[in-house]
Amino acid sequence: MADDAVLSQNPNLVTLLTDRLPSLGLDYETYGPYVWGVVDNTDEDELSEVMQLLQASSEDYADDEDKWTELTKDIQGAMKQDKEFRQAKDREKIDAERMKMEEQLAKAKLEKASLPPPDAKSQKSSTVDDATKKALMQRYAYEEDSEEGGGNVGGGG
């Protein structure tokens, strides 16, 4: 069977190939990876080359152009469906992450709202801090004479 990663990302293509390749005389396990290699590739020439390889490898239907044209269109349709499928999965993942972040934000807002208002406390502590600073400055600090040294402590020059 297909690689689990390929199956999870491209369920429509895997289903199509497992059904159609054996009906064209081709082994899915052998030729499926050639088609997977062009998934999400916008270069139609590469898909065309893979289809030519598949057609040349088919002993029973190598000359039936209609079957290969139909298979090519079906593969392109399956690739498109799988791309939309992956985009939808990505959107779901992003939406889930967004919801989680919004819940965390709401929780943080509730926690912040439950705390006492910081303004009253910070104003008190600011006034105390200012008074403490002034008292310490008066007790331990000295004023530098701005005319003598421009504020260099240690007198180097």
Secondary structure in CASP SS format (residue, H / E / C, confidence):
PFRMAT SS
TARGET T0000
AUTHOR 0000-0000-0000
METHOD secondary structure of the structure
MODEL  1
M C 1.00
A C 1.00
D C 1.00
D H 1.00
A H 1.00
V H 1.00
L H 1.00
S H 1.00
Q H 1.00
N C 1.00
P H 1.00
N H 1.00
L H 1.00
V H 1.00
T H 1.00
L H 1.00
L H 1.00
T H 1.00
D H 1.00
R H 1.00
L H 1.00
P H 1.00
S H 1.00
L C 1.00
G C 1.00
L C 1.00
D C 1.00
Y H 1.00
E H 1.00
T H 1.00
Y H 1.00
G H 1.00
P H 1.00
Y H 1.00
V H 1.00
W H 1.00
G C 1.00
V C 1.00
V C 1.00
D C 1.00
N C 1.00
T C 1.00
D C 1.00
E H 1.00
D H 1.00
E H 1.00
L H 1.00
S H 1.00
E H 1.00
V H 1.00
M H 1.00
Q H 1.00
L H 1.00
L H 1.00
Q H 1.00
A H 1.00
S H 1.00
S C 1.00
E C 1.00
D C 1.00
Y C 1.00
A C 1.00
D C 1.00
D C 1.00
E H 1.00
D H 1.00
K H 1.00
W H 1.00
T H 1.00
E H 1.00
L H 1.00
T H 1.00
K H 1.00
D H 1.00
I H 1.00
Q H 1.00
G H 1.00
A H 1.00
M H 1.00
K H 1.00
Q H 1.00
D H 1.00
K H 1.00
E H 1.00
F H 1.00
R H 1.00
Q H 1.00
A H 1.00
K H 1.00
D H 1.00
R H 1.00
E H 1.00
K H 1.00
I H 1.00
D H 1.00
A H 1.00
E H 1.00
R H 1.00
M H 1.00
K H 1.00
M H 1.00
E H 1.00
E H 1.00
Q H 1.00
L H 1.00
A H 1.00
K H 1.00
A H 1.00
K H 1.00
L H 1.00
E H 1.00
K H 1.00
A H 1.00
S H 1.00
L C 1.00
P C 1.00
P C 1.00
P H 1.00
D H 1.00
A H 1.00
K H 1.00
S H 1.00
Q H 1.00
K H 1.00
S H 1.00
S H 1.00
T H 1.00
V H 1.00
D H 1.00
D H 1.00
A H 1.00
T H 1.00
K H 1.00
K H 1.00
A H 1.00
L H 1.00
M H 1.00
Q H 1.00
R H 1.00
Y H 1.00
A C 1.00
Y C 1.00
E C 1.00
E C 1.00
D C 1.00
S C 1.00
E C 1.00
E C 1.00
G C 1.00
G C 1.00
G C 1.00
N C 1.00
V C 1.00
G C 1.00
G C 1.00
G C 1.00
G C 1.00
END
